[in-house]
Amino acid sequence: MSRRSQLIPWKVAGRLSEQRTSADDVVRETGWVFNNATGDHLTLADFVATGDDEVPAYLEAFGLRNEGNQQRSMIEIGSGIGRMTAAFTREFGAVTAADLDIGFLERCHETVARFGRAERLHTLEVADGRSLQMPNDSVDLAFSYLTLQHCVAADALNLAVEATRVTKPGGRIALNFRGPSRLDIVLIPLGIAVRALFRLPRIGEWLSQRRVVTRLAWQVSRISPDEAIAALDGRIEAITVWTAAVGRTSHRAISHRRFDGINPNHWWLIATVI
Ligand SMILES: C[S@@+](CC[C@H](N)C(=O)[O-])C[C@H]1O[C@@H](n2cnc3c(N)ncnc32)[C@H](O)[C@@H]1O
């Protein structure tokens, strides 16, 4: 088990997902770590349907959806068990699903085999949680959703740099972050305290399967648009920061756009790689 406490809940959920024989059981028991939905009625089909709705919605909102995508390649950083990956394999000619947990990646293969285009899928383990073992200029789009906020800031920013490294010049990045908010003064220390408990033998693993506790442990990093854009200085251009209706802004972005579908605590960085 990883000693880096922010990785523990994913590794525990990944191991649970490996132990289950039915994909529907995996969704019922660990699906909440991906889209926060719970209930005995959940199935893998319902789970993938949420990704089928979100993938075209985000790609269209960000101007990243067109027929040329069938000839393009992409990487999804933090794919989990493939909630969105199945839809990506229908949109793009080649998809690399990257995640720190190989149990999730095995499940991702199954999900895509049932609901997407398995022949278009590759998987990539992000073993250190911060770098992508992939050559420079490999893909046309690097996408990440609900993942960078769960990494410590240095890892999240490193993954953002890696996203620009593996994307071809002229390709795009679409990276989702959680920005700072007033509640952080309470949430961040609580997250640190819970993650310290995760390190305790046995108790830690049990705790990391409890939804309320784990939601606190997820409060790892907050990154503002200015911080992320500064980390990518000289690597990106045509920078747009997307937020919900009432959002945050950045001095460094070329433009700001609003999309109602974005969580008010989140923001997206859409840019072209130089
Ligand atoms: C909340 S889930 C989101 C999964 C997927 N993007 C979705 O929307 O369904 C976060 C995912 O990020 C992965 N993850 C967390 N930290 C990571 C890191 N440092 N590097 C790569 N993957 C990471 C977790 O294993 C998990 O699968």
The ligand as an SDF file (V2000), in Angstrom:
LIG
                    3D

 27 29  0  0  0  0  0  0  0  0999 V2000
  -12.8920   11.0020   -8.7490 C   0  0  0  0  0  0  0  0  0  0  0  0
  -12.0860    9.8200   -9.7620 S   0  0  0  0  0  0  0  0  0  0  0  0
  -12.5340   10.4490  -11.3640 C   0  0  0  0  0  0  0  0  0  0  0  0
  -12.4050    9.4120  -12.4500 C   0  0  0  0  0  0  0  0  0  0  0  0
  -12.8830    9.8840  -13.8360 C   0  0  0  0  0  0  0  0  0  0  0  0
  -12.1530   11.0620  -14.2850 N   0  0  0  0  0  0  0  0  0  0  0  0
  -14.3680   10.1640  -13.7970 C   0  0  0  0  0  0  0  0  0  0  0  0
  -14.7730   11.3250  -13.9030 O   0  0  0  0  0  0  0  0  0  0  0  0
  -15.1420    9.2010  -13.6310 O   0  0  0  0  0  0  0  0  0  0  0  0
  -10.3600   10.2510   -9.6440 C   0  0  0  0  0  0  0  0  0  0  0  0
   -9.4480    9.2620  -10.3630 C   0  0  0  0  0  0  0  0  0  0  0  0
   -8.1480    9.8200  -10.3910 O   0  0  0  0  0  0  0  0  0  0  0  0
   -7.2050    8.8130  -10.0510 C   0  0  0  0  0  0  0  0  0  0  0  0
   -6.0730    9.5220   -9.4730 N   0  0  0  0  0  0  0  0  0  0  0  0
   -6.0190   10.1570   -8.2850 C   0  0  0  0  0  0  0  0  0  0  0  0
   -4.7970   10.7020   -8.1080 N   0  0  0  0  0  0  0  0  0  0  0  0
   -4.0840   10.4130   -9.2410 C   0  0  0  0  0  0  0  0  0  0  0  0
   -2.7520   10.7030   -9.6640 C   0  0  0  0  0  0  0  0  0  0  0  0
   -1.9130   11.3720   -8.8830 N   0  0  0  0  0  0  0  0  0  0  0  0
   -2.3600   10.2560  -10.8750 N   0  0  0  0  0  0  0  0  0  0  0  0
   -3.2140    9.5570  -11.6630 C   0  0  0  0  0  0  0  0  0  0  0  0
   -4.4750    9.2380  -11.3200 N   0  0  0  0  0  0  0  0  0  0  0  0
   -4.9080    9.6710  -10.1200 C   0  0  0  0  0  0  0  0  0  0  0  0
   -7.9270    7.9030   -9.0820 C   0  0  0  0  0  0  0  0  0  0  0  0
   -7.3340    6.6200   -9.0130 O   0  0  0  0  0  0  0  0  0  0  0  0
   -9.3290    7.9090   -9.6850 C   0  0  0  0  0  0  0  0  0  0  0  0
   -9.4800    6.8850  -10.6210 O   0  0  0  0  0  0  0  0  0  0  0  0
  1  2  1  0
  2  3  1  0
  2 10  1  0
  3  4  1  0
  4  5  1  0
  5  6  1  0
  5  7  1  0
  7  8  2  0
  7  9  1  0
 10 11  1  0
 11 12  1  0
 11 26  1  0
 12 13  1  0
 13 14  1  0
 13 24  1  0
 14 15  1  0
 14 23  1  0
 15 16  2  0
 16 17  1  0
 17 18  1  0
 17 23  2  0
 18 19  1  0
 18 20  2  0
 20 21  1  0
 21 22  2  0
 22 23  1  0
 24 25  1  0
 24 26  1  0
 26 27  1  0
M  CHG  2   2   1   9  -1
M  END
$$$$
